Amino acid sequence: MIRQPGRRRYLMISAVAEQFEIHPQTLRLYEREGLIQPRRSAGNTRLYDEETLERLRTILTLTRELGVNLAGVEVVLNMREQMESMKSEMDEILDALRRETRARRLGVERRYALEKYGGGLPSKI
């Protein structure tokens, strides 16, 4: 394990292989296939952060428990990324709608308050 103060925690390939009970060559295969992308140290050592380990967990669940081949894993992971992207876009749209609704409601409440109490807007004399 490599730990740098104030930074992410990284595991080297041997620790990851042991943790997940897979051969290091399997990890290299997943990297060649583009399924995972570990960081690299200055000495070109593969370094796995928590995000990469979570992706690896998903890959292993798909292959070991569901029997999905690597091509299928790639499709599932791509679809998952697209869904997360779409969710982010929808969250942004909903936030914008909430802001707009709040602004309009405040505008209506202010106008109604002026009319209700007879203050209204000053008329020209």
N, C-alpha and C positions, 0 to 999 in steps of 0.2 A: 504494500500500500504506500502511496505517496501522498503526503499531506503538506499543503502549503498554507501558512497562516492567512486567514481571511479569504481563502479560495476554495474551490471545489475539491472534493476528495476523489482521487483516482486509484484504480486498481490496475495492476499489470496483468498480462494475458494468463500467466500461470495461476494467479489467485482467482481470476474469473473462471477459468476452466475447472479448477478444483471446486469452487463454490457451486457451479451449476452441473458438475459431474459430466463434463463434455471434454473432448480432446481439443487441445489448442488448434489443431488443424481445422476443426469444425468452425472455430471462431474466425480463422483466416478465410475459410470458404465463404462464410456469411459476409465477410468484408469484401471479398472479390465479387460476390453477387450483388453488392450494394445494399444489403439488408441492414448492416450496421456500419457506422463510421467512427471508429475510436479515434481519439486525439493522438498526436504523436509528440514524444519528447524531443528535445534537441538532438538526442542520440538515436532518434527514429524508433524508440520503443513504443509499442501500442499502449495507450492509457485509456481506461474505460471509466467514464463518469456515471453518475446515477441515472441520467437520462438514457444513456446507451444501455445500461444494465436493465432498465425497465423495458426498453425495446427488445432486448434479448429475452427477457421473461415472456413477452408476448410471442416471439418467434418460437420459443420452446413449447409453449402451451399449444400453439397451432400445430406444430409438427408432432410432438409427443402424444398429446391427449386427443387431438382432433384429426390427426393423420393427414394434414394438409402438406402438399409438396412445396418446394421453395418458390416455384412460380406462383402458386396460390397464396403463399405468404406475402409475396411482393404485392399482389393485387389487394389483399386485405389491408396491408400497411398503407398503401397508397390511398385506398378508400377512406381509411381512418384519418389520415392527414387531411384529405379533402373535407371530411365531415367536421373536423376540428376547425378548419379554416372557415367553413360556412357558419359554424356556430359563433365564431368570433365576429364575423360580419353581421350576423343577426343580432348579437349582443350590442354592437355599435349602433345599428339601426334602431333597436328598442330604446337605447339610452337617448338617442337623438329625439325620438318620438316622445319620450317621457319629459325631456327638457322643453320641447315645443308645447306639449300639453300643459305643463306647469306654467310656462310663460303666458299662454293664452288664458288660463284660469285666473292667474293673478291680474291680468288686464281686465277681464270681465268683472272680477270682484271689486277692483278699484272703481270701475265705471259705475257698477251697481251701488257701491257705497256713496258715491257722489250724488247719484240720482235719489237714493233712498232718503238721505238727510237734507235734500233740497239745496245742497251746496252747488251742485252742478258746476259747470264751467262758467266763468264770468262772461256775461253777455256784453256786447258793445253798447256803450251809452251814447 
